[in-house]
Amino acid sequence: MVLTHCDLEMPEEESILGKINSFKKYGQIDIPLENVIKFKNTKESLIPFIRKIKPAQMHFCENLEEKGEEILKELPNDFQR
């Protein structure tokens, strides 16, 4: 699962395709456009995402706060914006 965000407004399809292409180029992750879920900060807008989740063995991070701090150290400029 790849999660990303837009703070101000819903992105145009061209922007989404650019993001998908950068994941493919830099992360070797090929994400089909039909797997992109747009979320409007409401429970209702998450319904398409929930419908796509398949039952599986889930693993939860025990030290979530430590992992968050680790990510912030790796991407400090990203979160300062």
N, C-alpha and C positions, 0 to 999 in steps of 0.2 A: 504494500500500500504506500502510495506517495501522497502526502498532503502538502498543499501550498495555499497561499492566501492572497487576497486583494483587499486592502483596507478601505478604499474609497468608493469604488463602484464595480459592478459586474464587468469582467473583462470581455473584450470582443473576441470572436472566434479566432481571428488572426493572432492575437496575443496568446491564446491557449495553444494554438498550433506551434507557436514559437517556443513556448515552455516545453511542450512535448518533444520538439526537436532537440532542445538543449539537454533534456534528460537522456535522449537517445545518444546524442553525440558525446556527452561528458560522463554519463553514468551507465551506458550500455543498457538502458531500460527502455524497452519499446512499449509505449502505452497507446492502445487504440483510442481514438477520439470518443468512441461510444462508451468507454470506461470512465470518462470524465464526468464527475458529478458537480454541478454548481449548487452552492449552498448560500442561502440568503439570511442566515442567522435566525432561522425559525425551525421548530420541530418538523413542520410540514415539508419544508424543503429538503429534509434529510431522508424522506421516505424512499426515493429512488436508490439512495446509498444503502439503506437498511435492507431493501429487497435484494440487492446484489450480494450481500454478505452470505457466505456459505458456512455451514457448521464446520468447525475444525478445532483442533487442539490449540488452545490459546496459552501463551506464556506472558505473564505480567512481570514487569520490572519491579523488583523489591525496593530498590533505592532510586525512585523516580526523581527526587529533588537533586541528588548527586548527578544523575544522567543529564538533567536539565542544565545544571551549571556547567557540565562538561561541554554540552552543545553550545552554550553561550560563549564559552572561551574559544571554541573553534570558529564561530561565526559572529564575532562581536560587531562588526560594521553592519551586518544585515539587520540586527535588532535595534541598533541605535537610530535608524531611520524612523 
